[in-house]
Amino acid sequence: MIRFDILTLFPEMFKSPFDSSLLKKAQEKGLIEIAVHDIRDYTEDRHRMTDDYPYGGGSGMVMKVEPIARALEDVIRERRAAKVILLTPQGKVFNQIMAEELSACSRIVLICGRYEGVDERVRDYLVDEEISIGDYVLTGGELPAMVIVDAVSRLVSGVLGNCDSAATDSFSTGLLEYPQYTRPADFRGWKVPEVLLSGNHRVIDAWRRRESLRKTALRRPDLLSKAGLTEGDRKMLEELKADS
């Protein structure tokens, strides 16, 4: 079981995404636990101020260190018991390998940045890691937090209906996933490849591997160098290149 604690200025944003689909079922089964904490509850002034002007001048506001520190100390009494992550455009770009690593944690705290960012002392003294979900800027860390919870949760045993689903996803094998089809076999003349109707699983597996290599070579060739290809894979790639 993994517990996610999310520190945010906008807790209402998380109600719908975490109360539907697989994440709702996973919580009901006790496979994951999600708690959302309002950083404003940890302020000490009557205006519940969580941001202030930056020292040295500049545009925008900066999230204050005090309420974040108080929230973190209240949420996790034992510092070593949790992985604390700051969601920020400056962080390491999130990928499937990171999701798999985080799925081994028992507790993850996600701090959602806002405005022009957080006081640098949050980075220096309060977090273990900084994560971004891509090279672009969002209005805050709430959406990245949702992405990370979703990506990590689906790797927890029992969350997905089919235990093999996560293992065959795009990026889990280092390659993009092979094409998928379902009924009907013929729709408006658009037919499912005959090999998938053959019932010969050895041939189907070989076709799927070939198509996975084909799709990766066409769409994300940068992944091939990190995919741990076999000699058979390399031979297939040569054949695909010759056929193109």
FIMAR-161968 format. One line per 8 residues: number of its first residue (from 1); their letters; for each residue x, y, z of N, C-alpha, C. Coordinates in nm, 4 decimals. Atoms other than C-alpha are relative to their C-alpha. Example, Ala and Ser with C-alpha at 12.3 -4.5 7.8 and 13.67 -1.06 7.14 Angstrom:
1) as) 0.0890/-0.1190/0.0000/1.2300/-0.4500/0.7800/0.0900/0.1200/0.0000 ~ -0.0820/-0.1190/-0.0060/1.3670/-0.1060/0.7140/-0.0770/0.1090/0.0730
//
This chain:
1) mirfdilt) 0.0852/-0.1194/0.0000/0.0000/0.0000/0.0000/0.0888/0.1244/0.0000 ~ -0.0703/-0.1274/0.0043/0.1211/0.3489/-0.0852/-0.0936/0.1102/0.0490 ~ 0.0757/-0.1178/-0.0414/0.0058/0.6640/0.0889/0.0590/0.1224/-0.0688 ~ -0.0391/-0.1263/0.0619/0.0172/0.9914/-0.1030/-0.0545/0.1147/0.0852 ~ 0.0417/-0.1231/-0.0672/0.0081/1.3195/0.0890/0.0308/0.1154/-0.0941 ~ -0.0164/-0.1100/0.0951/-0.0454/1.6259/-0.1304/-0.0194/0.1316/0.0728 ~ 0.0057/-0.1321/-0.0605/0.0312/1.9758/-0.0035/-0.0271/0.1017/-0.1097 ~ 0.0467/-0.0863/0.1085/-0.1530/2.2372/-0.2091/-0.0754/0.1204/0.0540
9) lfpemfks) 0.0835/-0.1159/-0.0318/-0.3213/2.5768/-0.2051/-0.1418/-0.0175/-0.0526 ~ 0.1302/0.0202/0.0640/-0.6142/2.4372/-0.4050/-0.0452/-0.1457/0.0129 ~ 0.0393/0.1411/-0.0211/-0.7325/2.1073/-0.2494/-0.1230/-0.0416/-0.0782 ~ 0.1230/0.0340/0.0722/-1.0655/2.1281/-0.4333/0.0283/-0.0551/-0.1394 ~ -0.0336/0.0480/0.1340/-0.8865/2.0533/-0.7617/0.0102/-0.1521/-0.0064 ~ -0.0276/0.1434/0.0003/-0.8277/1.6920/-0.6542/-0.1238/-0.0871/0.0207 ~ 0.1188/0.0794/-0.0343/-1.1847/1.5865/-0.5736/-0.0437/-0.0915/-0.1127 ~ 0.0505/0.0809/0.1107/-1.2962/1.4667/-0.9164/0.0998/-0.1053/-0.0492
17) pfdssllk) -0.0928/0.1010/0.0523/-0.9768/1.2962/-1.0451/0.0211/-0.1192/0.0923 ~ -0.0283/0.1081/-0.0934/-0.9294/1.0924/-0.7274/-0.1264/-0.0714/0.0469 ~ 0.1257/0.0623/-0.0423/-1.2968/1.0040/-0.6858/-0.0697/-0.0684/-0.1163 ~ 0.0578/0.0698/0.1139/-1.3458/0.8152/-1.0104/0.0978/-0.1031/-0.0531 ~ -0.0803/0.0977/0.0737/-1.2197/0.5229/-1.2169/0.0868/-0.0856/0.0921 ~ -0.0876/0.0938/-0.0704/-0.9277/0.3053/-1.1043/0.0520/0.0548/0.1320 ~ -0.0529/-0.0561/-0.1235/-0.7980/0.5462/-0.8420/-0.1031/-0.0089/0.1137 ~ 0.1044/0.0148/-0.1016/-1.1313/0.5411/-0.6597/-0.0071/-0.1451/0.0479
25) kaqekgli) 0.0058/0.1422/-0.0364/-1.1416/0.1594/-0.6688/0.1219/-0.0417/0.0812 ~ -0.1229/0.0344/-0.0720/-0.7803/0.1353/-0.5537/-0.0054/0.0483/0.1450 ~ 0.0148/-0.0509/-0.1375/-0.8609/0.3522/-0.2508/-0.1002/-0.0847/0.0778 ~ 0.1017/0.0809/-0.0672/-1.1713/0.1495/-0.1704/0.0543/-0.1366/0.0402 ~ -0.0619/0.1304/-0.0304/-0.9625/-0.1697/-0.1799/0.1144/0.0103/0.1004 ~ -0.1099/-0.0182/-0.0937/-0.7000/-0.0193/0.0490/0.1371/-0.0193/-0.0621 ~ -0.1277/0.0181/0.0687/-0.4284/-0.0480/-0.2149/0.0814/0.1290/-0.0008 ~ -0.0656/-0.1292/-0.0116/-0.3495/0.3241/-0.2086/-0.0834/0.0872/0.0941
33) eiavhdir) 0.0681/-0.0970/-0.0851/-0.4364/0.6086/0.0259/0.0440/0.1382/-0.0451 ~ -0.0304/-0.1349/0.0460/-0.4572/0.9737/-0.0808/-0.0572/0.1009/0.0990 ~ 0.0441/-0.1062/-0.0902/-0.4728/1.2678/0.1590/0.0470/0.1331/-0.0570 ~ -0.0303/-0.1320/0.0547/-0.4876/1.6281/0.0381/-0.0040/0.1017/0.1145 ~ -0.0149/-0.0948/-0.1110/-0.3714/1.9036/0.2751/0.0084/0.1430/-0.0529 ~ 0.0023/-0.1406/0.0405/-0.4417/2.2759/0.2418/0.1128/0.0751/0.0722 ~ -0.1137/-0.0719/-0.0591/-0.1193/2.4726/0.2973/-0.0475/0.1224/0.0774 ~ 0.0506/-0.1194/-0.0696/-0.3306/2.7734/0.4038/-0.0361/-0.0295/0.1451
41) dytedrhr) 0.0328/0.0369/-0.1377/-0.4280/2.5811/0.7178/0.1194/0.0121/0.0929 ~ -0.1226/-0.0043/-0.0816/-0.0685/2.6153/0.8351/0.0606/0.1409/0.0044 ~ -0.0429/-0.1389/-0.0149/-0.0437/2.9948/0.8175/-0.0375/0.0481/0.1394 ~ 0.0255/-0.0489/-0.1357/-0.0472/3.2057/1.1356/-0.0530/0.1435/0.0023 ~ 0.0571/-0.1344/0.0037/-0.1865/3.5395/1.0164/-0.1470/-0.0090/-0.0382 ~ 0.1454/0.0058/0.0224/-0.5535/3.6265/0.9849/-0.0378/-0.0015/-0.1474 ~ 0.0266/0.0013/0.1435/-0.5257/3.6679/0.6081/0.0423/-0.1316/-0.0665 ~ -0.0440/0.1314/0.0480/-0.3798/3.3151/0.5692/0.0925/0.0146/-0.1219
49) mtddypyg) -0.0915/-0.0293/0.1099/-0.0973/3.4452/0.3518/0.1015/-0.1133/-0.0189 ~ -0.0953/0.1065/0.0313/0.1079/3.1766/0.1796/0.1086/0.0458/-0.0963 ~ -0.0974/-0.0512/0.0956/0.3098/3.4023/-0.0527/0.0383/0.1424/0.0364 ~ -0.0461/-0.1356/-0.0277/0.5064/3.7247/-0.0437/0.0884/0.0465/-0.1158 ~ -0.0850/-0.0551/0.1048/0.7138/3.9568/-0.2620/0.1417/-0.0557/0.0104 ~ -0.1362/0.0532/-0.0046/1.0587/3.8277/-0.3598/0.1008/0.1037/0.0495 ~ -0.1114/-0.0862/-0.0374/1.3639/3.9733/-0.1898/0.0795/0.0361/-0.1245 ~ -0.0779/-0.0427/0.1153/1.5659/4.1762/-0.4377/-0.0841/0.0518/-0.1139
57) ggsgmvmk) 0.0900/-0.0484/0.1037/1.2590/4.2687/-0.6395/-0.0274/-0.1029/-0.1073 ~ 0.0377/0.0912/0.1070/1.1078/4.1104/-0.9450/-0.1500/-0.0153/-0.0086 ~ 0.1438/0.0156/0.0210/0.7686/4.0177/-1.0828/-0.0539/-0.1203/0.0760 ~ 0.0664/0.1147/-0.0599/0.5190/3.7867/-0.9181/0.0252/-0.0151/0.1488 ~ -0.0091/0.0298/-0.1428/0.4964/3.6345/-0.5732/0.0683/-0.1357/0.0185 ~ -0.0718/0.1233/-0.0318/0.6911/3.3553/-0.4036/-0.0678/-0.0680/0.1189 ~ 0.0602/0.0739/-0.1101/0.5443/3.0831/-0.1822/0.0943/0.0001/0.1204 ~ -0.0770/-0.0126/-0.1225/0.6597/3.1240/0.1777/0.0440/-0.1366/0.0530
65) vepiaral) -0.0530/0.1260/-0.0520/0.8710/2.8597/0.3488/-0.0730/-0.0451/0.1264 ~ 0.0541/0.0396/-0.1311/0.6987/2.8713/0.6921/-0.1215/-0.0923/-0.0085 ~ 0.1167/0.0894/0.0016/0.3535/2.7256/0.6060/0.0298/-0.1357/-0.0630 ~ -0.0356/0.1288/0.0606/0.5091/2.4580/0.3853/0.0728/-0.0867/0.1016 ~ -0.0739/0.0750/-0.1015/0.7475/2.3563/0.6631/-0.0939/-0.0518/0.1083 ~ 0.0940/0.0431/-0.1033/0.4666/2.3453/0.9205/-0.0893/-0.1124/-0.0514 ~ 0.0847/0.1050/0.0579/0.2443/2.1412/0.6895/0.0752/-0.1317/-0.0080 ~ -0.0810/0.1207/0.0153/0.5232/1.8961/0.6186/0.0263/-0.0651/0.1354
73) edvirerr) -0.0275/0.0541/-0.1328/0.6081/1.8565/0.9870/-0.1244/-0.0605/0.0634 ~ 0.1243/0.0553/-0.0537/0.2426/1.7970/1.0729/-0.0395/-0.1294/-0.0713 ~ 0.0409/0.1166/0.0804/0.1858/1.5479/0.7906/0.0891/-0.1200/0.0258 ~ -0.0919/0.1125/-0.0264/0.4967/1.3380/0.8509/0.0833/0.0299/0.1236 ~ -0.0724/-0.0202/-0.1254/0.6177/1.3221/1.2076/0.1425/-0.0542/-0.0095 ~ -0.1309/0.0617/0.0160/0.9072/1.0955/1.1107/0.0489/0.0272/-0.1404 ~ -0.0470/-0.0474/0.1308/1.1043/1.2580/0.8278/0.0409/-0.1122/-0.0931 ~ -0.0507/0.1082/0.0846/1.2601/0.9337/0.7026/-0.1096/-0.0917/-0.0522
81) aakvillt) 0.1083/0.0911/0.0364/0.9209/0.7685/0.6640/-0.0620/0.0307/-0.1351 ~ 0.0651/-0.0390/0.1259/0.8344/0.9487/0.3405/0.1011/0.0566/-0.0985 ~ -0.0743/-0.0636/0.1086/0.9746/1.0560/0.0051/-0.0692/0.1321/-0.0287 ~ 0.0601/-0.1322/0.0170/0.9169/1.4318/-0.0236/0.0428/0.0576/-0.1345 ~ -0.0254/-0.0453/0.1367/0.8867/1.5690/-0.3773/-0.0626/0.1366/-0.0219 ~ 0.0516/-0.1309/0.0408/0.8502/1.9248/-0.4991/-0.0298/-0.0037/-0.1492 ~ 0.0380/-0.0059/0.1419/0.6607/1.9650/-0.8277/0.0373/0.1377/-0.0534 ~ -0.0528/-0.1257/0.0500/0.8441/2.2315/-1.0260/0.0556/-0.0179/-0.1403
89) pqgkvfnq) -0.0579/0.0100/0.1343/0.9483/2.3064/-1.3873/0.1512/-0.0222/0.0028 ~ -0.1441/0.0168/-0.0111/1.3084/2.2982/-1.2600/0.0413/-0.1440/0.0322 ~ -0.0308/0.1351/-0.0426/1.2828/1.9332/-1.1601/0.0399/-0.0938/-0.1130 ~ -0.0318/0.1050/0.0959/1.3960/1.6160/-1.3299/-0.1286/-0.0437/-0.0700 ~ 0.1213/0.0328/0.0758/1.1530/1.5208/-1.6079/-0.0465/-0.1420/0.0329 ~ 0.0608/0.1263/-0.0424/0.9211/1.2417/-1.4950/-0.0104/-0.0987/-0.1152 ~ 0.0134/0.1048/0.1009/0.9268/0.9115/-1.6835/-0.0409/-0.1312/0.0658 ~ 0.0492/0.1270/-0.0517/0.8237/0.5484/-1.6458/0.0961/-0.0625/0.1008
97) imaeelsa) -0.0987/0.0544/-0.0941/1.1477/0.4481/-1.4729/-0.0179/0.0642/0.1373 ~ 0.0221/-0.0684/-0.1266/1.0864/0.7123/-1.2062/-0.1295/-0.0469/0.0663 ~ 0.1263/0.0510/-0.0545/0.7276/0.5914/-1.1663/0.0212/-0.1355/0.0664 ~ -0.0277/0.1324/-0.0563/0.8535/0.2377/-1.1074/0.0793/0.0101/0.1294 ~ -0.0775/-0.0194/-0.1228/1.1058/0.3592/-0.8510/-0.0880/0.0505/0.1135 ~ 0.0881/-0.0542/-0.1026/0.8416/0.5581/-0.6653/-0.1025/-0.1023/0.0485 ~ 0.0990/0.1015/-0.0395/0.6046/0.2600/-0.6641/0.0528/-0.0914/0.1102 ~ -0.0593/0.0804/-0.1070/0.8473/0.0928/-0.4215/-0.0068/0.0725/0.1346
105) csrivlic) 0.0103/-0.0780/-0.1236/0.7900/0.3711/-0.1642/-0.1298/-0.0330/0.0723 ~ 0.1225/0.0219/-0.0769/0.5384/0.3283/0.1153/-0.0756/0.1304/0.0228 ~ 0.0659/-0.1289/-0.0206/0.4703/0.7002/0.1485/0.0700/0.1061/-0.0835 ~ -0.0515/-0.1046/0.0867/0.5119/0.9918/-0.0923/-0.0738/0.1300/0.0318 ~ 0.0582/-0.1321/-0.0222/0.4570/1.3608/-0.0160/0.0298/0.0866/-0.1219 ~ -0.0125/-0.0838/0.1192/0.3958/1.5900/-0.3144/-0.0343/0.1438/0.0365 ~ 0.0217/-0.1415/-0.0285/0.4364/1.9650/-0.2663/-0.0269/0.0717/-0.1316 ~ 0.0397/-0.0667/0.1237/0.2546/2.1678/-0.5318/0.0431/0.1459/0.0021
113) gryegvde) -0.0440/-0.1377/0.0106/0.4382/2.4851/-0.6257/-0.1043/0.0858/-0.0703 ~ 0.0913/-0.0962/0.0639/0.2516/2.7983/-0.7388/0.0724/0.1322/-0.0225 ~ -0.0484/-0.1353/0.0244/0.3082/3.1549/-0.8547/0.1376/-0.0031/-0.0676 ~ -0.1335/-0.0011/0.0596/0.6749/3.2349/-0.9309/0.0882/-0.1114/0.0555 ~ -0.0765/0.1095/-0.0588/0.7816/2.9293/-0.7320/-0.0010/0.0063/0.1510 ~ -0.0065/0.0064/-0.1456/0.8743/2.8500/-0.3735/0.1305/0.0618/0.0491 ~ -0.1223/-0.0458/-0.0654/1.1257/3.0009/-0.1354/0.1067/-0.1091/-0.0148 ~ -0.1064/0.0966/0.0286/1.4583/2.8340/-0.2171/0.0312/-0.0903/0.1184
121) rvrdylvd) -0.0268/0.0820/-0.1183/1.4863/2.7056/0.1398/-0.0865/-0.1251/0.0049 ~ 0.0793/0.1232/0.0121/1.2086/2.4589/0.0621/0.0817/-0.1049/-0.0736 ~ -0.0850/0.0908/0.0760/1.4383/2.3049/-0.1994/0.1208/-0.0462/0.0810 ~ -0.1262/0.0286/-0.0679/1.7462/2.3252/0.0187/-0.0159/-0.0904/0.1221 ~ 0.0104/0.0668/-0.1296/1.6078/2.1812/0.3418/-0.1191/-0.0936/0.0187 ~ 0.1233/0.0731/-0.0289/1.2665/2.0201/0.3028/-0.0342/-0.1132/-0.0965 ~ 0.0404/0.1014/0.0977/1.2519/1.8024/-0.0088/0.1151/-0.0936/-0.0349 ~ -0.0981/0.0996/0.0437/1.4272/1.4907/-0.1333/0.0274/0.0081/-0.1492
129) eeisigdy) -0.0116/0.0032/0.1459/1.3645/1.5401/-0.5024/-0.0926/0.1034/-0.0613 ~ 0.0852/-0.0913/0.0760/1.2237/1.7850/-0.7571/-0.0367/-0.0667/-0.1322 ~ 0.0480/0.0672/0.1209/1.0110/1.6573/-1.0454/-0.0828/0.0958/-0.0841 ~ 0.0802/-0.0708/0.0994/0.8676/1.8140/-1.3605/-0.0662/-0.1044/-0.0883 ~ 0.0615/0.0965/0.0927/0.6250/1.6440/-1.5986/0.0243/0.0377/-0.1453 ~ -0.0310/-0.0351/0.1377/0.7638/1.8175/-1.9053/0.0602/0.1384/-0.0095 ~ -0.0669/-0.1271/0.0203/0.9489/2.1115/-2.0492/-0.0984/0.1079/-0.0441 ~ 0.0975/-0.1068/0.0206/0.6637/2.3600/-2.0239/-0.0436/0.0457/0.1389
137) vltggelp) 0.0377/-0.0562/-0.1294/0.5164/2.5756/-1.7489/-0.1520/-0.0050/0.0167 ~ 0.1416/0.0042/-0.0343/0.1775/2.5158/-1.5833/-0.0283/0.1046/0.1075 ~ 0.0350/-0.0979/-0.1026/-0.0123/2.7374/-1.3404/0.0377/-0.0463/0.1395 ~ -0.0379/0.0507/-0.1312/0.0876/2.5126/-1.0527/0.0315/-0.1480/-0.0044 ~ -0.0415/0.1400/-0.0078/0.1962/2.1697/-0.9346/-0.1128/-0.0989/0.0196 ~ 0.1118/0.0904/-0.0259/-0.1532/2.0287/-0.8899/-0.0174/-0.1055/-0.1093 ~ 0.0138/0.0963/0.1095/-0.1834/1.8703/-1.2344/0.1163/-0.0986/-0.0038 ~ -0.1092/0.0965/-0.0096/0.1683/1.7199/-1.2129/-0.0178/-0.0995/0.1151
145) amvivdav) 0.0234/0.0914/-0.1126/0.0758/1.5750/-0.8727/-0.0999/-0.1086/-0.0389 ~ 0.0988/0.0981/0.0455/-0.2284/1.4064/-1.0279/0.0630/-0.1017/-0.0945 ~ -0.0670/0.0886/0.0952/-0.0137/1.2657/-1.3081/0.0862/-0.1021/0.0728 ~ -0.0899/0.0902/-0.0728/0.2390/1.1196/-1.0650/-0.0791/-0.1021/0.0812 ~ 0.0829/0.0943/-0.0764/-0.0277/0.9669/-0.8397/-0.0575/-0.1072/-0.0917 ~ 0.0579/0.0951/0.0947/-0.1933/0.8053/-1.1426/0.1051/-0.0976/-0.0514 ~ -0.1041/0.0845/0.0591/0.1294/0.6758/-1.2978/0.0580/-0.0987/0.1000 ~ -0.0572/0.0877/-0.1027/0.2620/0.5338/-0.9706/-0.1034/-0.1007/0.0495
153) srlvsgvl) 0.1044/0.0869/-0.0551/-0.0685/0.3910/-0.8474/-0.0271/-0.1212/-0.0877 ~ 0.0315/0.1108/0.0900/-0.1251/0.1771/-1.1564/0.1072/-0.1084/0.0026 ~ -0.1053/0.0995/-0.0130/0.2026/-0.0010/-1.0788/-0.0114/-0.0787/0.1310 ~ 0.0219/0.0712/-0.1260/0.0779/-0.1094/-0.7350/-0.0783/-0.1280/-0.0290 ~ 0.0638/0.1294/0.0245/-0.0181/-0.4754/-0.7352/-0.1482/0.0026/0.0368 ~ 0.1433/0.0076/-0.0234/-0.3938/-0.5209/-0.7687/-0.0790/0.1183/-0.0509 ~ 0.0723/-0.1185/0.0462/-0.4778/-0.1734/-0.8997/-0.0576/-0.0227/-0.1394 ~ 0.0492/0.0316/0.1338/-0.5055/-0.2841/-1.2627/-0.0690/-0.1357/0.0003
161) gncdsaat) 0.0716/0.1261/0.0049/-0.7517/-0.5588/-1.3445/0.0844/-0.1146/-0.0525 ~ -0.0871/0.1005/0.0602/-0.4956/-0.7447/-1.5559/0.1422/0.0258/0.0482 ~ -0.1325/-0.0201/-0.0592/-0.1617/-0.7948/-1.3788/0.1082/0.0183/-0.1056 ~ -0.0998/-0.0152/0.1060/0.0187/-0.8012/-1.7167/-0.0075/0.1356/-0.0691 ~ 0.0212/-0.1244/0.0744/-0.1161/-0.4650/-1.8346/0.1148/0.0979/0.0169 ~ -0.1063/-0.0976/-0.0242/0.1482/-0.2459/-1.6699/0.1318/-0.0439/-0.0626 ~ -0.1272/0.0508/0.0515/0.4310/-0.4711/-1.7848/0.0131/0.0163/-0.1503 ~ -0.0046/-0.0111/0.1466/0.3356/-0.4353/-2.1524/-0.0300/0.1403/-0.0498
169) dsfstgll) 0.0267/-0.1378/0.0410/0.2587/-0.0624/-2.1517/0.1168/0.0587/-0.0776 ~ -0.1067/-0.0778/0.0614/0.4518/0.1781/-2.3695/0.0943/0.0495/0.1089 ~ -0.1081/-0.0455/-0.0874/0.7841/0.2702/-2.2034/0.0388/-0.1028/0.1058 ~ -0.0358/0.0997/-0.1004/0.7661/-0.0200/-1.9539/0.1032/-0.0973/-0.0545 ~ -0.0964/0.0905/0.0626/0.9576/-0.2389/-2.2001/0.1138/0.0770/-0.0670 ~ -0.0992/-0.0816/0.0693/1.1652/0.0511/-2.3305/-0.0430/0.0362/-0.1407 ~ 0.0519/-0.0249/0.1346/0.9600/0.0531/-2.6516/-0.1443/0.0484/0.0081 ~ 0.1415/-0.0331/0.0073/0.6240/0.1903/-2.7604/-0.0807/-0.1281/-0.0163
177) eypqytrp) 0.0832/0.1198/0.0035/0.3378/-0.0551/-2.7324/-0.0433/-0.0335/-0.1431 ~ 0.0479/0.0476/0.1297/0.2315/-0.2646/-3.0320/-0.1465/0.0406/-0.0211 ~ 0.1395/-0.0357/0.0269/-0.1050/-0.1893/-3.2036/-0.0979/-0.0975/0.0667 ~ 0.1024/0.0810/-0.0651/-0.4163/-0.3152/-3.0251/-0.1310/0.0084/-0.0791 ~ 0.1293/0.0052/0.0704/-0.7500/-0.4223/-3.1788/-0.1011/-0.0778/0.0838 ~ 0.1054/0.0803/-0.0609/-1.0844/-0.5541/-3.0586/-0.1147/-0.0140/-0.1002 ~ 0.1123/0.0235/0.0907/-1.4194/-0.6568/-3.2106/-0.0651/0.1319/-0.0440 ~ 0.0089/0.1063/0.1003/-1.5450/-0.6258/-3.4779/0.1303/-0.0151/-0.0785
185) adfrgwkv) -0.1201/0.0267/0.0782/-1.2794/-0.7834/-3.6960/0.0032/0.0802/-0.1300 ~ 0.0094/-0.0783/0.1239/-1.4023/-0.5827/-3.9951/-0.0995/0.1124/0.0225 ~ 0.0853/-0.1171/-0.0160/-1.5417/-0.2307/-3.9616/0.0226/0.0936/-0.1174 ~ -0.0066/-0.0843/0.1193/-1.6160/-0.0392/-4.2834/0.1155/-0.0391/-0.0920 ~ -0.1103/0.0466/0.0823/-1.3565/-0.2509/-4.4555/0.1355/0.0168/0.0653 ~ -0.1250/-0.0150/-0.0755/-1.0936/-0.1636/-4.1952/0.0175/-0.1272/0.0826 ~ -0.0095/0.1347/-0.0558/-0.9743/-0.5085/-4.0990/0.1133/-0.0141/0.1022 ~ -0.1027/0.0371/-0.0981/-0.7846/-0.6455/-3.8031/0.1029/-0.0892/-0.0706
193) pevllsgn) -0.1000/0.0874/0.0629/-0.4516/-0.8051/-3.9113/-0.0300/-0.1481/0.0224 ~ 0.0352/0.1425/-0.0049/-0.5071/-1.1728/-3.9901/0.0782/-0.0758/0.1068 ~ -0.0829/0.0726/-0.0956/-0.2225/-1.2803/-3.7637/-0.0628/-0.0023/0.1392 ~ 0.0604/-0.0068/-0.1330/-0.4170/-1.1692/-3.4559/-0.1220/-0.0909/0.0131 ~ 0.1158/0.0902/-0.0011/-0.7070/-1.3957/-3.5541/0.0423/-0.1456/-0.0125 ~ -0.0498/0.1351/0.0299/-0.4854/-1.7004/-3.6080/-0.0042/-0.0938/0.1190 ~ -0.0055/0.0858/-0.1185/-0.4768/-1.8254/-3.2487/0.1390/-0.0550/0.0271 ~ -0.1384/0.0468/-0.0173/-0.1035/-1.8976/-3.2896/0.0762/0.1050/0.0819
201) hrvidawr) -0.0536/-0.1018/-0.0892/0.0403/-1.7156/-2.9883/0.1490/0.0250/-0.0221 ~ -0.1415/-0.0207/0.0301/0.4036/-1.7672/-3.0864/0.0149/0.0978/-0.1160 ~ -0.0033/-0.0898/0.1157/0.3404/-1.5995/-3.4203/-0.0519/0.1392/0.0386 ~ 0.0556/-0.1278/-0.0452/0.1292/-1.3288/-3.2535/0.1034/0.0780/0.0804 ~ -0.1019/-0.0671/-0.0810/0.4053/-1.2524/-3.0021/0.1103/0.0590/-0.0884 ~ -0.1048/-0.0487/0.0917/0.6601/-1.2205/-3.2837/-0.0505/0.1220/-0.0772 ~ 0.0591/-0.1140/0.0721/0.4256/-0.9887/-3.4778/-0.0056/0.1231/0.0895 ~ 0.0103/-0.1124/-0.0929/0.3670/-0.7727/-3.1711/0.1369/0.0623/0.0275
209) rreslrkt) -0.1340/-0.0540/-0.0235/0.7385/-0.7401/-3.1051/0.0477/0.0800/-0.1213 ~ -0.0408/-0.0681/0.1224/0.8020/-0.6460/-3.4659/-0.0715/0.1348/-0.0132 ~ 0.0766/-0.1234/0.0120/0.5238/-0.3871/-3.4626/0.0399/0.1023/0.1071 ~ -0.0481/-0.0881/-0.1051/0.6477/-0.2457/-3.1338/0.1305/0.0667/-0.0419 ~ -0.1250/-0.0545/0.0511/0.9921/-0.2029/-3.2869/-0.0254/0.0984/-0.1140 ~ 0.0322/-0.0875/0.1132/0.8405/-0.0524/-3.6025/-0.0526/0.1356/0.0493 ~ 0.0596/-0.1241/-0.0489/0.6330/0.2025/-3.4119/0.1032/0.0860/0.0725 ~ -0.1025/-0.0755/-0.0723/0.9238/0.3005/-3.1886/0.1000/0.0638/-0.0954
217) alrrpdll) -0.0962/-0.0527/0.0978/1.1611/0.3395/-3.4838/-0.0576/0.1188/-0.0755 ~ 0.0641/-0.1082/0.0748/0.9091/0.5649/-3.6606/-0.0277/0.1220/0.0871 ~ 0.0489/-0.1107/-0.0816/0.7851/0.7736/-3.3691/0.0967/0.0469/0.1077 ~ -0.0933/-0.0361/-0.1065/1.0494/0.7632/-3.0953/0.1309/-0.0754/-0.0150 ~ -0.1252/0.0730/0.0218/1.3793/0.6391/-3.2409/0.1012/0.0205/0.1115 ~ -0.0917/-0.0260/-0.1111/1.5585/0.7954/-2.9427/-0.0083/-0.1068/0.1091 ~ 0.0172/0.1027/-0.1030/1.4212/0.5139/-2.7241/0.0790/-0.1279/-0.0298 ~ -0.0631/0.1270/0.0390/1.5938/0.2371/-2.9194/0.1364/-0.0199/0.0643
225) skaglteg) -0.1346/0.0125/-0.0566/1.9383/0.3132/-2.7798/-0.0016/-0.0405/0.1464 ~ 0.0097/0.0327/-0.1426/1.8101/0.2558/-2.4243/-0.0885/-0.1217/0.0261 ~ 0.1023/0.1038/-0.0152/1.5757/-0.0369/-2.4891/0.0546/-0.1388/0.0311 ~ -0.0542/0.1328/-0.0275/1.8155/-0.3273/-2.4317/-0.0414/-0.1011/-0.1043 ~ 0.0448/0.0840/0.1106/1.7532/-0.4810/-2.7726/0.0804/-0.1294/-0.0092 ~ -0.0660/0.1281/0.0246/1.8315/-0.8450/-2.8486/0.0528/-0.0021/-0.1432 ~ -0.0475/0.0163/0.1377/2.0087/-0.9668/-3.1602/-0.1171/-0.0176/-0.0945 ~ 0.1199/0.0178/0.0820/1.6697/-1.0738/-3.2903/-0.0707/0.1313/-0.0277
233) drkmleel) 0.0608/-0.1324/0.0176/1.5354/-0.7223/-3.2326/0.0764/0.0799/-0.1055 ~ -0.0819/-0.0760/0.0954/1.8249/-0.5704/-3.4239/-0.0183/-0.0516/-0.1424 ~ 0.0238/0.0585/0.1319/1.7674/-0.8122/-3.7097/-0.1341/0.0472/-0.0556 ~ 0.1314/-0.0486/0.0431/1.3989/-0.7132/-3.7201/0.0079/0.1452/-0.0449 ~ -0.0127/-0.1414/0.0354/1.4948/-0.3459/-3.7288/0.0674/0.0159/-0.1366 ~ -0.0652/-0.0047/0.1292/1.7265/-0.4077/-4.0212/-0.0967/-0.0379/-0.1115 ~ 0.0984/0.0434/0.0993/1.4488/-0.5908/-4.2043/-0.1039/0.1104/-0.0230 ~ 0.0972/-0.1081/0.0120/1.2052/-0.3073/-4.1305/0.0584/0.1167/-0.0799
241) kads) -0.0666/-0.1086/0.0714/1.4556/-0.0532/-4.2553/0.0113/-0.0322/-0.1495 ~ -0.0118/0.0405/0.1394/1.5085/-0.2520/-4.5749/-0.1346/0.0031/-0.0728 ~ 0.1348/0.0015/0.0602/1.1319/-0.2787/-4.6315/-0.0569/0.1391/-0.0203 ~ 0.0580/-0.1354/0.0054/1.0682/0.0928/-4.5846/0.0438/0.0768/-0.1253
//
